[in-house]
Amino acid sequence: MTSVFMTYAAALPVLRTEWGMSATAAGSISTGFQAGYAVSLVAFSSLADRVGARRVFLGSAWLSAVSALAFAFWARSYTTGLLLYTLMALTQGGTYTTAIMLIADRYPPERRGAAVGWLIASSSAGYALSLLLSGWALAWGGYATSFFASACGPVVGVVVLWFALRRTPNVVHPPRAGVRFGTAVVKNRPAMRLILGYTFHSWELLGMWAWTPAFVAAVFAVSGAGSIRAVELASYVSASFHVMGLIASSSMGRLSDNLGRRLVLFSLAAASAACSLAFGWLIAAPIAIIFAVGALYGFTALGLVTSGAAPADVVTVAMPGAALPPPLPTVMVPTMPAAKCNVQKYG
């Protein structure tokens, strides 16, 4: 389902020329996606509390497949790209938080971190696949081909999910007497601290996703690669960062079960923040340094997403969807990355 997430970021240096976009316009498309995704996370999570996570999860998956195909067929300019990429985000939110809710229903807290870790690892695999397919398709048939290649993921995914969940019951947790959003979530200090921390981690993480392929393409362009070749190579290198995230997610979730969420999350957050501060200054560094720092960045930033299990541990089962944190502040991040200036200067 996540194979479409990196499609635009991978093709960004090419799309800026093809669609005649300024750096601000290019960033606004990513902003539209993040804004739509944040809204959809809130809406689908709240809906799942009322009608059941399985029903919302499958409904969102079908809508995601349709919107991915629409983006592939009709995104051919800045305006259509902005509208259709935002629409795609609006349909995707129901495949994330509801998946965590399904896991919370199935696994006890002592096994939940590992289960969420594998869920996030599968997402990382989709991001890596999106970049790999986009890099190959861009070099072979242009950005339209890369859009179609990535859109195949949600189409195949919804069929697989329908078969996988056909015997899973649709559980609706009845609200407990006296339990409301204010008491279950807003006045739950541990939950609110976790949500706040995860929100600002999302600021970092989704900003990284938006600009890293363009930044790495700029690195290759500075070293003398042609524009299309730079974009292709950047897609492959960026995909490797998500593979590191896959390893981190599948291992850090289990580690958090054994050592505790707090220790693992603080350690990963500190390392990820250090990488965030350093990575953007490496534009002229050798590609080996870019790869090493980027791999560590991908491991720590994506490994941190195992914190998605933590709110489910501290919030009453009556409102699990409302407690799962959306990345609300991230909607501004993609308009600001310095990589776009680098691509404009060197690409």
DRENDO-1510 file (C-alpha; in Angstrom, 1 decimal, always signed):
<recs>
REC; n; res; u; v; w
REC; 1; MET; +0.0; +0.0; +0.0 .
REC; 2; THR; +2.9; +2.4; +0.6 .
REC; 3; SER; +4.6; +2.0; -2.7 .
REC; 4; VAL; +3.1; +5.3; -3.9 .
REC; 5; PHE; +4.5; +7.4; -1.0 .
REC; 6; MET; +7.9; +8.1; -2.5 .
REC; 7; THR; +6.8; +8.4; -6.2 .
REC; 8; TYR; +6.7; +12.2; -6.2 .
REC; 9; ALA; +9.9; +12.7; -4.1 .
REC; 10; ALA; +11.8; +10.3; -6.4 .
REC; 11; ALA; +10.7; +12.2; -9.6 .
REC; 12; LEU; +10.9; +15.7; -8.1 .
REC; 13; PRO; +14.0; +17.0; -10.0 .
REC; 14; VAL; +12.5; +15.8; -13.3 .
REC; 15; LEU; +9.0; +17.1; -12.5 .
REC; 16; ARG; +10.3; +20.6; -11.7 .
REC; 17; THR; +11.4; +20.9; -15.3 .
REC; 18; GLU; +8.5; +19.0; -16.9 .
REC; 19; TRP; +5.8; +20.9; -15.0 .
REC; 20; GLY; +7.7; +24.2; -14.9 .
REC; 21; MET; +7.6; +24.5; -11.1 .
REC; 22; SER; +9.4; +26.8; -8.8 .
REC; 23; ALA; +11.0; +25.3; -5.6 .
REC; 24; THR; +8.0; +26.7; -3.6 .
REC; 25; ALA; +5.5; +25.2; -6.0 .
REC; 26; ALA; +7.3; +21.8; -5.9 .
REC; 27; GLY; +7.2; +21.9; -2.1 .
REC; 28; SER; +3.5; +22.8; -2.0 .
REC; 29; ILE; +2.6; +19.4; -3.7 .
REC; 30; SER; +4.4; +17.6; -0.8 .
REC; 31; THR; +2.7; +19.9; +1.6 .
REC; 32; GLY; -0.7; +19.0; +0.1 .
REC; 33; PHE; +0.1; +15.3; +0.5 .
REC; 34; GLN; +1.1; +15.7; +4.2 .
REC; 35; ALA; -1.9; +17.9; +5.0 .
REC; 36; GLY; -4.3; +15.4; +3.3 .
REC; 37; TYR; -2.6; +12.5; +5.1 .
REC; 38; ALA; -2.9; +14.2; +8.5 .
REC; 39; VAL; -6.6; +14.9; +8.0 .
REC; 40; SER; -7.2; +11.4; +6.8 .
REC; 41; LEU; -5.4; +9.9; +9.8 .
REC; 42; VAL; -7.7; +11.8; +12.2 .
REC; 43; ALA; -10.9; +11.2; +10.3 .
REC; 44; PHE; -10.3; +7.5; +9.7 .
REC; 45; SER; -9.1; +6.8; +13.2 .
REC; 46; SER; -12.2; +8.5; +14.7 .
REC; 47; LEU; -14.4; +6.6; +12.3 .
REC; 48; ALA; -12.7; +3.3; +13.2 .
REC; 49; ASP; -13.7; +3.9; +16.9 .
REC; 50; ARG; -17.3; +4.0; +15.7 .
REC; 51; VAL; -17.6; +1.3; +13.0 .
REC; 52; GLY; -14.6; -0.9; +13.5 .
REC; 53; ALA; -11.0; -0.9; +12.4 .
REC; 54; ARG; -11.2; -3.8; +9.9 .
REC; 55; ARG; -14.0; -2.1; +8.0 .
REC; 56; VAL; -12.3; +1.2; +7.8 .
REC; 57; PHE; -8.9; -0.4; +6.9 .
REC; 58; LEU; -10.3; -2.3; +3.9 .
REC; 59; GLY; -12.4; +0.7; +2.8 .
REC; 60; SER; -9.4; +3.0; +2.9 .
REC; 61; ALA; -7.3; +0.4; +1.0 .
REC; 62; TRP; -9.8; +0.2; -1.9 .
REC; 63; LEU; -9.9; +4.0; -2.1 .
REC; 64; SER; -6.1; +4.2; -2.0 .
REC; 65; ALA; -5.9; +1.8; -5.0 .
REC; 66; VAL; -8.4; +3.9; -7.0 .
REC; 67; SER; -6.6; +7.2; -6.2 .
REC; 68; ALA; -3.2; +5.8; -7.0 .
REC; 69; LEU; -4.4; +4.9; -10.5 .
REC; 70; ALA; -6.0; +8.3; -10.9 .
REC; 71; PHE; -2.7; +10.0; -10.0 .
REC; 72; ALA; -0.9; +7.7; -12.5 .
REC; 73; PHE; -3.4; +8.4; -15.3 .
REC; 74; TRP; -4.0; +12.2; -14.9 .
REC; 75; ALA; -1.2; +13.9; -13.0 .
REC; 76; ARG; +0.4; +15.8; -15.8 .
REC; 77; SER; +0.8; +19.3; -14.5 .
REC; 78; TYR; +1.3; +21.2; -11.3 .
REC; 79; THR; -2.4; +21.7; -10.8 .
REC; 80; THR; -3.4; +18.1; -11.5 .
REC; 81; GLY; -0.4; +16.8; -9.5 .
REC; 82; LEU; -1.3; +18.9; -6.5 .
REC; 83; LEU; -5.0; +17.9; -6.5 .
REC; 84; LEU; -4.5; +14.2; -7.2 .
REC; 85; TYR; -1.5; +13.8; -4.9 .
REC; 86; THR; -3.6; +15.4; -2.1 .
REC; 87; LEU; -6.5; +13.1; -2.9 .
REC; 88; MET; -4.3; +10.1; -2.7 .
REC; 89; ALA; -3.2; +11.2; +0.7 .
REC; 90; LEU; -6.8; +11.7; +1.8 .
REC; 91; THR; -7.5; +8.0; +1.1 .
REC; 92; GLN; -4.3; +6.6; +2.6 .
REC; 93; GLY; -4.8; +7.4; +6.3 .
REC; 94; GLY; -7.1; +4.6; +7.0 .
REC; 95; THR; -4.4; +2.0; +6.3 .
REC; 96; TYR; -2.1; +3.0; +9.1 .
REC; 97; THR; -3.7; +3.8; +12.4 .
REC; 98; THR; -6.4; +1.1; +11.8 .
REC; 99; ALA; -3.7; -1.4; +11.2 .
REC; 100; ILE; -2.2; -0.6; +14.6 .
REC; 101; MET; -5.7; -0.9; +16.1 .
REC; 102; LEU; -6.0; -4.4; +14.6 .
REC; 103; ILE; -2.6; -5.3; +16.1 .
REC; 104; ALA; -3.6; -3.9; +19.5 .
REC; 105; ASP; -6.7; -6.1; +19.4 .
REC; 106; ARG; -4.7; -9.2; +18.6 .
REC; 107; TYR; -1.5; -8.9; +20.6 .
REC; 108; PRO; -0.9; -8.3; +24.4 .
REC; 109; PRO; +1.3; -5.3; +25.4 .
REC; 110; GLU; +4.4; -7.4; +25.9 .
REC; 111; ARG; +4.3; -8.5; +22.2 .
REC; 112; ARG; +2.8; -5.4; +20.7 .
REC; 113; GLY; +6.0; -3.6; +20.0 .
REC; 114; ALA; +7.4; -6.4; +17.9 .
REC; 115; ALA; +4.1; -6.6; +16.0 .
REC; 116; VAL; +4.0; -2.9; +15.2 .
REC; 117; GLY; +7.7; -3.1; +14.3 .
REC; 118; TRP; +6.9; -5.6; +11.6 .
REC; 119; LEU; +4.0; -3.5; +10.4 .
REC; 120; ILE; +6.3; -0.5; +10.0 .
REC; 121; ALA; +8.9; -2.7; +8.4 .
REC; 122; SER; +6.4; -3.6; +5.7 .
REC; 123; SER; +5.8; +0.1; +5.2 .
REC; 124; SER; +9.5; +0.7; +4.8 .
REC; 125; ALA; +9.7; -2.1; +2.3 .
REC; 126; GLY; +7.0; -0.3; +0.3 .
REC; 127; TYR; +8.9; +3.0; +0.4 .
REC; 128; ALA; +12.0; +1.3; -0.8 .
REC; 129; LEU; +10.1; -0.5; -3.6 .
REC; 130; SER; +8.6; +2.8; -4.6 .
REC; 131; LEU; +12.0; +4.4; -4.9 .
REC; 132; LEU; +13.5; +1.4; -6.8 .
REC; 133; LEU; +10.6; +1.2; -9.2 .
REC; 134; SER; +10.6; +5.0; -9.7 .
REC; 135; GLY; +14.4; +5.1; -10.4 .
REC; 136; TRP; +14.2; +2.4; -13.0 .
REC; 137; ALA; +11.0; +3.6; -14.6 .
REC; 138; LEU; +12.2; +7.2; -14.8 .
REC; 139; ALA; +15.3; +6.2; -16.7 .
REC; 140; TRP; +13.3; +3.8; -18.9 .
REC; 141; GLY; +10.1; +5.7; -19.7 .
REC; 142; GLY; +9.9; +9.0; -17.9 .
REC; 143; TYR; +7.8; +10.1; -14.9 .
REC; 144; ALA; +4.5; +8.8; -16.2 .
REC; 145; THR; +5.9; +5.3; -16.3 .
REC; 146; SER; +7.2; +5.7; -12.7 .
REC; 147; PHE; +3.7; +6.8; -11.6 .
REC; 148; PHE; +2.1; +3.7; -13.1 .
REC; 149; ALA; +4.8; +1.3; -11.7 .
REC; 150; SER; +4.2; +2.6; -8.2 .
REC; 151; ALA; +0.4; +2.6; -8.5 .
REC; 152; CYS; +0.5; -1.2; -9.0 .
REC; 153; GLY; +1.4; -1.6; -5.3 .
REC; 154; PRO; -1.9; -0.5; -3.8 .
REC; 155; VAL; -3.8; -2.4; -6.5 .
REC; 156; VAL; -2.1; -5.6; -5.6 .
REC; 157; GLY; -2.1; -4.7; -1.9 .
REC; 158; VAL; -5.8; -4.3; -1.5 .
REC; 159; VAL; -6.4; -7.8; -3.0 .
REC; 160; VAL; -3.9; -9.4; -0.6 .
REC; 161; LEU; -5.4; -7.5; +2.3 .
REC; 162; TRP; -8.9; -8.6; +1.5 .
REC; 163; PHE; -7.9; -12.3; +1.5 .
REC; 164; ALA; -5.7; -11.9; +4.6 .
REC; 165; LEU; -8.5; -10.2; +6.7 .
REC; 166; ARG; -11.5; -12.1; +5.4 .
REC; 167; ARG; -11.8; -14.1; +8.7 .
REC; 168; THR; -10.7; -11.3; +11.0 .
REC; 169; PRO; -13.7; -10.0; +13.0 .
REC; 170; ASN; -14.6; -6.4; +12.8 .
REC; 171; VAL; -14.4; -5.3; +16.5 .
REC; 172; VAL; -16.2; -2.2; +17.7 .
REC; 173; HIS; -15.2; -1.2; +21.2 .
REC; 174; PRO; -18.2; +0.1; +23.0 .
REC; 175; PRO; -17.6; +3.4; +24.9 .
REC; 176; ARG; -17.3; +2.9; +28.6 .
REC; 177; ALA; -19.6; +4.9; +30.9 .
REC; 178; GLY; -17.9; +8.2; +31.6 .
REC; 179; VAL; -15.0; +7.7; +29.1 .
REC; 180; ARG; -14.7; +10.5; +26.6 .
REC; 181; PHE; -12.0; +11.8; +24.4 .
REC; 182; GLY; -11.1; +14.4; +27.0 .
REC; 183; THR; -10.6; +11.9; +29.8 .
REC; 184; ALA; -9.3; +9.0; +27.8 .
REC; 185; VAL; -6.8; +11.0; +25.7 .
REC; 186; VAL; -6.5; +14.8; +26.4 .
REC; 187; LYS; -6.3; +14.4; +30.2 .
REC; 188; ASN; -4.2; +11.3; +30.0 .
REC; 189; ARG; -0.7; +12.9; +30.5 .
REC; 190; PRO; +1.4; +9.9; +29.4 .
REC; 191; ALA; -0.7; +9.6; +26.2 .
REC; 192; MET; -0.4; +13.3; +25.4 .
REC; 193; ARG; +3.3; +13.3; +26.0 .
REC; 194; LEU; +3.7; +10.3; +23.7 .
REC; 195; ILE; +1.5; +12.0; +21.0 .
REC; 196; LEU; +3.4; +15.2; +21.3 .
REC; 197; GLY; +6.7; +13.5; +20.9 .
REC; 198; TYR; +5.6; +11.4; +18.0 .
REC; 199; THR; +4.1; +14.4; +16.3 .
REC; 200; PHE; +7.4; +16.3; +16.3 .
REC; 201; HIS; +9.2; +13.1; +15.3 .
REC; 202; SER; +6.9; +13.0; +12.3 .
REC; 203; TRP; +8.0; +16.6; +11.5 .
REC; 204; GLU; +11.5; +15.3; +11.2 .
REC; 205; LEU; +10.6; +11.9; +9.5 .
REC; 206; LEU; +8.2; +13.1; +6.8 .
REC; 207; GLY; +10.5; +16.1; +6.0 .
REC; 208; MET; +13.3; +13.6; +5.5 .
REC; 209; TRP; +11.1; +11.5; +3.2 .
REC; 210; ALA; +10.2; +14.6; +1.1 .
REC; 211; TRP; +13.6; +16.0; +0.5 .
REC; 212; THR; +16.2; +13.2; +0.8 .
REC; 213; PRO; +15.8; +11.8; -2.8 .
REC; 214; ALA; +16.2; +15.4; -4.2 .
REC; 215; PHE; +19.2; +16.1; -1.9 .
REC; 216; VAL; +21.0; +12.9; -2.9 .
REC; 217; ALA; +20.2; +13.7; -6.6 .
REC; 218; ALA; +21.9; +17.1; -6.0 .
REC; 219; VAL; +24.9; +15.3; -4.6 .
REC; 220; PHE; +25.3; +13.2; -7.7 .
REC; 221; ALA; +24.7; +16.2; -9.9 .
REC; 222; VAL; +27.5; +18.1; -8.1 .
REC; 223; SER; +29.8; +15.1; -8.7 .
REC; 224; GLY; +29.1; +15.3; -12.5 .
REC; 225; ALA; +26.2; +12.9; -13.2 .
REC; 226; GLY; +23.6; +13.9; -15.8 .
REC; 227; SER; +20.2; +15.0; -14.5 .
REC; 228; ILE; +18.3; +11.8; -15.3 .
REC; 229; ARG; +21.2; +9.6; -14.1 .
REC; 230; ALA; +21.5; +11.6; -10.9 .
REC; 231; VAL; +17.8; +11.1; -10.2 .
REC; 232; GLU; +18.0; +7.4; -10.9 .
REC; 233; LEU; +21.0; +6.8; -8.7 .
REC; 234; ALA; +19.4; +9.0; -5.9 .
REC; 235; SER; +16.4; +6.7; -6.0 .
REC; 236; TYR; +18.5; +3.7; -5.4 .
REC; 237; VAL; +20.5; +5.2; -2.6 .
REC; 238; SER; +17.4; +6.6; -0.9 .
REC; 239; ALA; +15.8; +3.2; -1.2 .
REC; 240; SER; +18.7; +1.7; +0.8 .
REC; 241; PHE; +17.9; +4.1; +3.6 .
REC; 242; HIS; +14.4; +2.7; +3.8 .
REC; 243; VAL; +15.8; -0.8; +3.8 .
REC; 244; MET; +17.8; +0.2; +6.9 .
REC; 245; GLY; +14.5; +1.5; +8.3 .
REC; 246; LEU; +13.0; -1.9; +7.6 .
REC; 247; ILE; +15.7; -3.6; +9.6 .
REC; 248; ALA; +15.3; -1.1; +12.4 .
REC; 249; SER; +11.5; -1.4; +12.6 .
REC; 250; SER; +11.6; -5.2; +12.7 .
REC; 251; SER; +14.3; -5.2; +15.4 .
REC; 252; MET; +13.6; -2.1; +17.5 .
REC; 253; GLY; +10.0; -3.1; +18.2 .
REC; 254; ARG; +11.1; -6.3; +19.8 .
REC; 255; LEU; +13.9; -4.5; +21.7 .
REC; 256; SER; +11.3; -2.0; +23.1 .
REC; 257; ASP; +9.3; -5.0; +24.4 .
REC; 258; ASN; +12.4; -6.3; +26.2 .
REC; 259; LEU; +14.1; -3.1; +27.4 .
REC; 260; GLY; +11.1; -0.8; +27.6 .
REC; 261; ARG; +9.7; +1.8; +25.2 .
REC; 262; ARG; +11.3; +4.8; +26.9 .
REC; 263; LEU; +14.9; +3.7; +26.7 .
REC; 264; VAL; +14.7; +2.6; +23.1 .
REC; 265; LEU; +12.7; +5.7; +21.9 .
REC; 266; PHE; +15.0; +8.2; +23.6 .
REC; 267; SER; +18.2; +6.5; +22.3 .
REC; 268; LEU; +16.8; +6.4; +18.7 .
REC; 269; ALA; +15.5; +10.0; +18.9 .
REC; 270; ALA; +18.9; +11.4; +20.0 .
REC; 271; ALA; +20.7; +9.6; +17.2 .
REC; 272; SER; +18.1; +10.6; +14.7 .
REC; 273; ALA; +18.3; +14.3; +15.7 .
REC; 274; ALA; +22.0; +14.3; +15.4 .
REC; 275; CYS; +21.7; +12.9; +11.8 .
REC; 276; SER; +19.1; +15.5; +11.0 .
REC; 277; LEU; +21.5; +18.3; +12.0 .
REC; 278; ALA; +24.4; +16.9; +10.1 .
REC; 279; PHE; +22.9; +15.4; +6.9 .
REC; 280; GLY; +22.0; +18.6; +5.0 .
REC; 281; TRP; +25.5; +20.0; +5.3 .
REC; 282; LEU; +27.1; +17.1; +3.4 .
REC; 283; ILE; +26.3; +18.3; -0.1 .
REC; 284; ALA; +29.9; +18.2; -1.2 .
REC; 285; ALA; +30.9; +15.1; +0.8 .
REC; 286; PRO; +31.9; +11.9; -0.9 .
REC; 287; ILE; +29.0; +9.6; -1.7 .
REC; 288; ALA; +30.4; +7.0; +0.8 .
REC; 289; ILE; +29.9; +9.5; +3.6 .
REC; 290; ILE; +26.4; +10.4; +2.3 .
REC; 291; PHE; +25.5; +6.7; +2.3 .
REC; 292; ALA; +26.9; +6.0; +5.8 .
REC; 293; VAL; +25.2; +8.9; +7.4 .
REC; 294; GLY; +22.0; +8.4; +5.5 .
REC; 295; ALA; +21.9; +4.7; +6.4 .
REC; 296; LEU; +22.2; +5.6; +10.1 .
REC; 297; TYR; +19.6; +8.3; +9.6 .
REC; 298; GLY; +17.2; +5.9; +8.1 .
REC; 299; PHE; +17.8; +3.3; +10.8 .
REC; 300; THR; +17.2; +5.7; +13.7 .
REC; 301; ALA; +14.4; +7.8; +12.2 .
REC; 302; LEU; +12.3; +4.9; +10.9 .
REC; 303; GLY; +13.1; +2.7; +13.9 .
REC; 304; LEU; +11.6; +5.4; +16.1 .
REC; 305; VAL; +8.2; +4.8; +14.5 .
REC; 306; THR; +7.8; +1.8; +16.8 .
REC; 307; SER; +6.6; +4.4; +19.2 .
REC; 308; GLY; +3.3; +3.9; +17.4 .
REC; 309; ALA; +2.7; +1.0; +19.8 .
REC; 310; ALA; +3.1; +3.2; +22.9 .
REC; 311; PRO; -0.1; +5.2; +22.8 .
REC; 312; ALA; -2.1; +1.9; +22.6 .
REC; 313; ASP; -0.4; +0.8; +25.8 .
REC; 314; VAL; -1.5; +3.8; +27.9 .
REC; 315; VAL; -4.9; +4.6; +26.6 .
REC; 316; THR; -8.1; +2.8; +27.5 .
REC; 317; VAL; -9.3; +0.3; +24.9 .
REC; 318; ALA; -12.5; +2.4; +24.6 .
REC; 319; MET; -10.9; +4.9; +22.3 .
REC; 320; PRO; -7.8; +3.4; +20.6 .
REC; 321; GLY; -8.2; +5.2; +17.3 .
REC; 322; ALA; -8.4; +8.7; +18.9 .
REC; 323; ALA; -5.1; +8.1; +20.7 .
REC; 324; LEU; -3.0; +7.2; +17.7 .
REC; 325; PRO; -1.0; +10.4; +16.8 .
REC; 326; PRO; -1.2; +12.0; +13.4 .
REC; 327; PRO; +1.8; +14.0; +12.0 .
REC; 328; LEU; +0.0; +17.3; +12.1 .
REC; 329; PRO; +2.9; +19.8; +12.1 .
REC; 330; THR; +4.6; +18.1; +9.1 .
REC; 331; VAL; +2.3; +19.8; +6.6 .
REC; 332; MET; +4.7; +22.8; +6.5 .
REC; 333; VAL; +8.0; +20.9; +6.3 .
REC; 334; PRO; +8.2; +19.9; +2.6 .
REC; 335; THR; +8.0; +23.6; +1.6 .
REC; 336; MET; +11.3; +24.4; +3.3 .
REC; 337; PRO; +14.1; +21.9; +2.6 .
REC; 338; ALA; +17.4; +23.2; +1.3 .
REC; 339; ALA; +17.7; +20.3; -1.0 .
REC; 340; LYS; +15.3; +22.0; -3.4 .
REC; 341; CYS; +17.6; +25.0; -3.6 .
REC; 342; ASN; +20.5; +22.7; -4.2 .
REC; 343; VAL; +18.7; +20.9; -7.1 .
REC; 344; GLN; +17.7; +24.3; -8.5 .
REC; 345; LYS; +21.4; +25.4; -8.4 .
REC; 346; TYR; +23.1; +22.2; -9.5 .
REC; 347; GLY; +20.5; +20.0; -11.2 .
</recs>
